[in-house]
């Protein structure tokens, strides 16, 4: 994986649908989603669609991420196998993930992480609310996974990244994939080293109980992160590598940033 580039941004109150929508698009640009594939209004919803391309020569080498913002400031994300800009529909869509409504009177902060093509994530926070948007395409795709037949891209369905979702166009017939994160034994600092243990590489498992959907590069790690704060940084002793904590909990996710 390319080392993730972090870019911070924010939107100040009083927050409107338009100001939040524009801030989301800016954060996505910072995360490596350079140009929206589609950008439109449906009823009172504002919608932007991004193309995530792993191999443009393959039938399903591109996957589509749809971000929807309602007039009540509820954000939803969904991943699709194809997208038609004319009729504003796609195929093999996952079910949409929706989150708590954003308040209008408090600042919203964004941390965009660009590690194209493996990880393109936007973390949105407002007070205690944390929303994970974007995509992960694990570097170590199973050798038999054929992009002529299936997409290869996943979205988190929560800020712990414990479960991800793919399009329904996948070899397992199940769009939900558990990760190897959030192991309760990976709690707080090791009492022998006074440092937090890290385990490199995050595995995705299909919920159909038929094996793995992939493994990330070693630049994504599970950390014994209980008691830390989101966006704390960790460093391996004697090494220049630094990791940004995305989920400050047991077995939480951290991403290499240097």
N, C-alpha and C positions, 0 to 999 in steps of 0.2 A: 504494500500500500504506500502511496505517497504520504508523507507526513502531513497531518491535517493542518490547514491554515485556519486560524481562528479570527473571525471578524465580529466585533460587537456593534450593535445599533439599538435604537429604542424609538418608541413613539410616545409622546407626552399627552397627558389629558388636556382637554376633554376629548376622549377617543370617540371617533365616528367610524362607521363602516368603511368609508372611503379611506380615512387616514390609516386604519388598521390594515386594510387590504393592500395599500401601497407599501406599508412597512413590511408586510409579509413578503411581498414580491421583491423588495430590496434585500431582505434577509436571504431569500432563496437565491438571488443573484450572487450574493456573497458566498453562499454555500456551493456554488459551482453550476447552478441551473441558470445559464446565462440568458437565454431568450425564451419566453413562454411559447409553447407550441400553439396554445389557444388562450384567449382571454375574453370573457364575455359575461353578460348579465342574464340570469334566468329568473324571471319573476322579481323577487326582492333579494335574490342571492347573487353574490359576486363570485365568479369561478375562474380559476387559472389552471391550465394544464401544462405539465412539463414532460418532455421526452427524455428518457434515460437510455442512452445508447451504449451498449457493450460491443456490438458488432453490426454495423449497418448493412453488411452483406448477407446477413441471415434473416430468415422470415420473421423470427421473433427475437432478433437481436436488440430491439428497442421496446421498452416498456413505458407506460404512461402513468404519470402521477397527477391526480385531480385534487385540487385544494378548493374547498367551498367555504365561503364566509356568509353567514346569514345576517339579516338585518338586526337580529338580537345578539350579534357578535359571538355566535357559536361557530367553531371551526371544525370542519370535517375533512378527512383525507381518505383517498381510495386509490387503488392501483388497478390498471387495466392492461390487457394484452395489445389492444389497438385503440386508435382514436380517430374519429371522423370529424374534421373541423366544419364540415357543411351542415350535418344534422346534429352535431354536439352529442354524439353517443359513441360508446366504445364496446368492445367485446370482452368476455371472460373477466368481468369486473369482480374484485373482491367486495365483500360487504364494507360499507363505509365506517370508519372510525370517527366518532364525534367526541368532543370534549366539553368541559364546563364553559359557560359563557364568560367572556372577558368583561370586566367592569369598565365603565366609561371614565371613572374618576381617579384611576391610578395608572402610573406609567407602566408600559409593557417593555420588557427588555428582551433582546434577541442575542443569542450566541450562535453564529453560523460556523459550521465546520466543513471545510472543503478538502476531501481526500479522494478526488475523482481518480478512478471510477468506482472504488470500493465503498466509499462512505460520503454521503452528502446529507448532512443533518442540520436542521434548525431547531434549537431549543428556545422556546418561548416561555418566559416566566413573568408572573405578576403576583407579588406577595408569595404566598405558599403554593400557588398554582404553577405547575410545570408541565408543559406540553411538548412532546417530541414529534417533529414533522420531518419528512424527507425519506431517504432510501438508503438501503444497504445491499450491495451485491458482493457477497463474500469472495475474496480473492481465490480461494481454493474451491472451485466448482467441481462437483463430481465429474470424472472424465467421460462418463457415459451420458451426461446431461446435454441434450442436443438442442441448440438454439434454433434449429430449423423446425423443431416440434413444440418447444416450450420456452416461455419467458424465464429469465433468471434475475429476479429483483424482489426485495422484501421491504415492507414498511413496518415500523414499530407500532404496536397498538397501545402502548403506555410508556410512561417516562422511565420505567425500570428496564425496558427492552427485553423483558422476560419472554415475551411472545411476539412473533412477527407474522405478517400476513403477505401472501403472494397472490398473483392472479389465480383464477381457477384453472388456467391453462398450465398445468404442471403434471409431472409424471405420477404423483401420488394420489390424485383425486381429492386432495384435502389442502385448503389454502392456509391453514394455520400451522405454524412451525414454532416449537419451543426452542429456547436457547439454553446454553449451559451456564447462564448467569444466575445470580441470586441464590447461590448455595449457602445455606445457613452456617456451615462450618467456616466460611470465609467471613469472619466477623470483624473483630478489631485488630489492633496491632499485635504482632508476634512478640510474646513476652521475653524471647531470647535475643531478639535483635532490636526491639523497640521500633520496628518499621512495619509497614503494612505489606503483607505478601501479595504478589501479583502473579496471575496465571495467564500466559499469553495465548491468544487465539480463542475465538468464540465459536462454538459449534451450534449449528441449527439442526433440529430434529423434526421430522414430519410427525404431526399428531395422528397420522394413520398407523403409527407403530411399525413402519417399514424401513427405518434407517435414517440416514442423515441427508440434509439438503445442502450441506456445505460447511466450510470452516473458514473463518476470516484469517487475514494475515496476523502476524504476531504484534502488529501495531495497535490492535484492539485487545484489551486485557480485562480480566476480572480481578477486582481489587477487594481486599478485606477493608471495606470502606465505612463500616459502621462508625458513627461519631464524627465523620468528616463533614465538610460543607461542599455543596455543589460548586464546581469550578476551582476547588483546591487543586494544586499540582503536586505530583509525586516524582521523585527521581531515584533511579537505581544507584546505590553506592558505587563509586568508582566508574560511573558511566554518565555520559552527557544526555542520555535520553530523558525526556520529561513527558509525563502523562497528565492529561486533564480529566478530573473526575466528573463524569456526567451524571451518574446515579450514586449519591452518597449513602449507600445502604450496604447490607451484607451482600458480598459477592457482586458489588456494583460494577457498572461499565466505566472504563476509562479509555481515553484515546490518546495516542502519541501525538504531541504537538512540536517536539523538537528532538 
